[in-house]
Amino acid sequence: MLLSLSGISKRFDNGTQAIARLDLDVAQGEFLSLVGPSGCGKSTALRIIAGLLRPETGTVTFAQPKPELGFVFQEPTLMPWATALGNARLPLDLSGRGRGEANDRAARALRRVGLAGFEGAYPRELSGGMKMRVSIARAIAAEPKLLLMDEPFAALDELTRQALNDDLLTLKDEDGLTVIFVTHSVYESTYLSSRVVVMSPRPGRVAADLALTPPVGRDESYRLTPQFTADAGRVSAALKRAMVAA
C-alpha cells in the first residue's frame, strides 16, 4: 500500500464540515479517481494527502520511504513573469538543483508534454491547454512517484481534454506513477481510472469503491465500446445512490 487515510475529518474555521471519518487506501501504481458532488471534500482530501491542509482528526500514513509527489491544480497557477521553462523549473529551483541540471530536466518535461520549442514562451502567449501542459510539466519535472491532480482539465474544451487524458496515461505508464485524480466527470473518471471512489455529499466519506479494468493502450475508440458504456453506467449509478442516500 502506498498510502492510507484513516478516520480523516476536516472542519474549516467557518464551521463547514468538509470530510467526516474518511478511510481510503491507495496502492502503488493505481490510477484512482475521486468523484462526487461539489463540496463533498474531494479537493480537501487531496490537499490533506499533499500536506497542504492538516486534518482535524485521523492520520495519513505513507509507505516508507515517503514518495515524492507532484500536484496539479485546477488552474495552471503559472508565474506570469517567467517563461514556460522557468515555470517548469520551479520545483527544481526550490529543491536546490543546479541551474544547468534544472534547465535540462525542465526542458525534458516540456518535451514530454508536447511543448518542445515553447521553452521561451510566456503564459500570456499560450492557450489554456498549453498552460495546463506547462503545469503538468512542472509537476513531473522533479520525477515524482505520486501525482495529485485537482480537476486539471475542467475548464478545457472537449478535444483538448481528451488529448490531455491520453498524454496523462502515457506519462503514468512511462514513469510508473500513482495518480489520484479529482474530477466531476463520470466519463473522464471511467476512461482514465483503474479505480473510482465515489464520495458522498458533504461531509464527504467513501460511498462506493469501484474497480475498473480498462484496456492498456486505450484511445478514443474505447469510449465507443460496450465495456466503457457499462463502466460509466456503474459509476453514474453509484453517484446517484450516494446522492439519494444523503
C-alpha positions in Angstrom: 0.0 0.0 0.0 1.4 3.4 -1.0 -0.7 5.5 1.4 -3.7 5.1 3.8 -6.1 7.7 5.1 -7.7 6.6 8.4 -10.6 8.4 10.1 -9.9 11.7 8.4 -12.1 14.6 9.3 -11.8 18.2 8.5 -13.9 21.2 9.7 -13.0 24.7 8.4 -12.9 27.8 10.5 -16.3 28.9 9.1 -17.9 25.7 10.6 -18.1 23.8 7.3 -17.5 20.0 7.9 -15.9 19.1 4.6 -14.9 15.5 5.4 -16.0 13.1 8.2 -14.3 9.8 9.0 -12.8 9.3 5.6 -11.0 6.0 5.1 -9.1 5.3 1.9 -6.2 3.1 0.9 -4.2 3.7 -2.3 -2.0 1.1 -3.9 1.3 1.6 -5.8 0.6 2.2 -9.5 -3.1 2.8 -9.2 -5.0 5.5 -11.2 -7.6 6.4 -8.6 -10.3 9.0 -9.4 -12.3 10.7 -6.7 -15.8 11.7 -8.0 -18.7 13.3 -6.1 -20.9 16.4 -5.9 -19.5 19.8 -5.5 -18.5 20.5 -1.9 -18.1 16.8 -0.9 -14.5 17.2 0.1 -12.6 15.7 -2.9 -10.2 18.7 -3.1 -9.9 18.8 0.6 -8.8 15.2 0.7 -6.3 15.8 -2.0 -4.8 18.7 -0.1 -4.6 16.7 3.1 -2.7 14.0 1.3 -0.3 16.6 -0.1 0.2 18.1 3.3 -1.3 21.5 2.3 -4.0 21.0 4.9 -4.0 19.4 8.3 -6.8 17.1 9.2 -8.9 17.7 12.3 -8.8 14.1 13.2 -7.3 11.0 11.6 -4.0 10.0 10.1 -2.3 9.9 6.7 0.2 7.1 6.5 2.7 6.7 3.7 4.8 3.8 2.7 8.5 4.2 3.6 10.3 6.0 2.2 7.6 8.6 1.6 7.2 9.0 -2.2 8.0 12.3 -3.9 4.8 13.9 -5.1 3.7 16.4 -7.7 0.5 18.5 -7.5 -1.5 19.9 -10.5 -4.2 22.4 -9.6 -7.4 23.2 -11.4 -5.9 26.5 -12.6 -2.4 26.4 -14.1 -1.2 28.9 -11.5 1.8 29.9 -13.6 4.1 32.8 -12.8 3.3 35.4 -15.5 6.8 36.9 -15.4 8.5 33.5 -16.1 8.9 31.5 -19.3 7.5 28.1 -19.8 10.9 26.7 -18.9 11.1 28.9 -15.8 7.7 27.7 -14.6 8.5 24.1 -15.2 11.9 24.5 -13.4 10.3 25.9 -10.2 10.3 22.8 -8.1 13.9 22.0 -9.1 14.9 25.6 -8.1 13.2 25.2 -4.8 15.0 21.9 -4.1 18.4 23.5 -4.7 19.2 21.8 -8.0 22.0 23.4 -10.1 20.7 25.7 -12.8 22.1 23.5 -15.6 20.5 20.3 -14.4 17.3 22.1 -13.6 17.1 23.6 -17.1 17.8 20.2 -18.7 15.1 18.4 -16.6 12.5 21.1 -17.1 13.1 21.2 -20.9 12.7 17.4 -21.0 9.5 17.7 -19.0 8.2 20.2 -21.5 9.1 18.0 -24.4 7.2 15.1 -22.8 4.0 17.1 -22.6 4.3 18.3 -26.3 5.8 21.7 -25.7 9.2 21.4 -27.4 10.0 24.7 -28.9 7.9 26.7 -26.4 10.5 26.8 -23.7 10.9 30.6 -24.0 7.1 31.4 -24.3 5.4 33.3 -21.5 2.0 32.3 -20.1 0.2 35.2 -21.9 1.4 33.7 -25.2 0.0 30.2 -24.5 -3.5 28.7 -24.9 -5.4 27.3 -22.0 -4.4 23.8 -22.9 -0.8 24.7 -23.3 -0.8 26.4 -19.9 -2.1 23.2 -18.4 0.7 21.3 -20.1 3.2 23.6 -18.5 1.6 22.9 -15.2 1.9 19.2 -15.7 5.5 19.6 -16.8 6.2 21.5 -13.6 4.7 18.6 -11.6 6.7 15.9 -13.3 10.0 17.7 -13.6 11.0 16.6 -10.2 10.2 13.0 -11.1 7.5 12.3 -8.5 6.1 8.8 -7.8 2.7 10.2 -6.7 0.8 12.7 -8.8 -2.1 14.5 -7.3 -4.5 16.3 -9.8 -7.4 18.5 -8.8 -9.8 18.8 -11.7 -7.0 19.9 -14.0 -8.9 19.7 -17.3 -12.3 21.0 -16.1 -12.0 24.4 -17.9 -10.7 23.0 -21.3 -12.7 22.2 -24.4 -13.5 18.5 -25.0 -10.9 17.8 -27.7 -8.1 19.3 -25.6 -9.3 17.5 -22.6 -9.3 14.1 -24.4 -5.8 14.8 -25.8 -4.5 15.6 -22.3 -6.2 12.5 -20.9 -4.2 10.3 -23.3 -1.0 12.2 -22.6 -1.5 11.7 -18.9 -2.0 7.9 -19.3 1.3 7.8 -21.3 3.1 9.7 -18.6 1.7 7.4 -15.9 2.8 4.2 -17.8 6.3 5.6 -18.7 7.1 6.8 -15.2 5.3 4.2 -13.1 3.2 6.9 -11.4 0.5 6.5 -8.9 -2.2 9.1 -9.7 -5.0 10.4 -7.5 -7.3 12.5 -9.8 -10.3 14.6 -8.7 -13.0 15.1 -11.3 -16.7 15.8 -11.6 -16.9 13.9 -14.9 -18.2 10.3 -14.8 -16.8 9.7 -18.3 -13.4 11.1 -17.6 -13.0 9.0 -14.5 -14.1 5.9 -16.3 -11.7 6.5 -19.2 -8.7 7.2 -17.0 -9.0 5.0 -13.9 -8.3 1.6 -12.6 -10.4 2.5 -9.6 -13.1 5.1 -9.0 -14.1 6.2 -5.4 -17.5 7.9 -5.2 -17.8 10.3 -2.3 -21.0 11.2 -0.5 -22.3 14.8 -0.3 -20.8 16.9 2.5 -19.4 15.8 4.9 -17.5 13.6 2.4 -16.8 9.9 3.0 -16.5 6.9 0.7 -19.9 6.0 -0.7 -18.7 3.5 -3.3 -15.4 2.0 -4.3 -15.4 0.6 -7.9 -12.6 -1.4 -9.5 -12.3 -0.9 -13.3 -10.3 -2.9 -15.9 -9.8 -0.6 -18.9 -7.6 -1.9 -21.7 -3.9 -1.0 -21.8 -3.1 1.4 -24.6 -6.7 2.6 -24.9 -7.5 5.5 -27.2 -10.7 7.5 -28.1 -12.2 4.4 -29.7 -12.5 2.8 -26.2 -15.2 5.4 -25.4 -17.4 3.7 -28.0 -17.1 0.2 -26.6 -19.8 -1.7 -24.6 -17.2 -2.0 -21.7 -16.8 1.7 -21.4 -20.6 2.3 -21.5 -21.1 -0.3 -18.8 -18.4 1.0 -16.5 -19.6 4.6 -16.9 -23.1 3.4 -16.0 -21.7 1.7 -12.9 -20.0 4.9 -11.8 -23.1 7.0 -12.6 -25.4 4.7 -10.7 -23.1 4.7 -7.6 -23.1 8.5 -7.7 -26.9 8.7 -7.9 -27.2 6.2 -5.0 -24.8 8.4 -2.9 -26.9 11.4 -3.6 -30.2 9.6 -2.7 -28.8 8.2 0.5 -27.7 11.6 1.6 
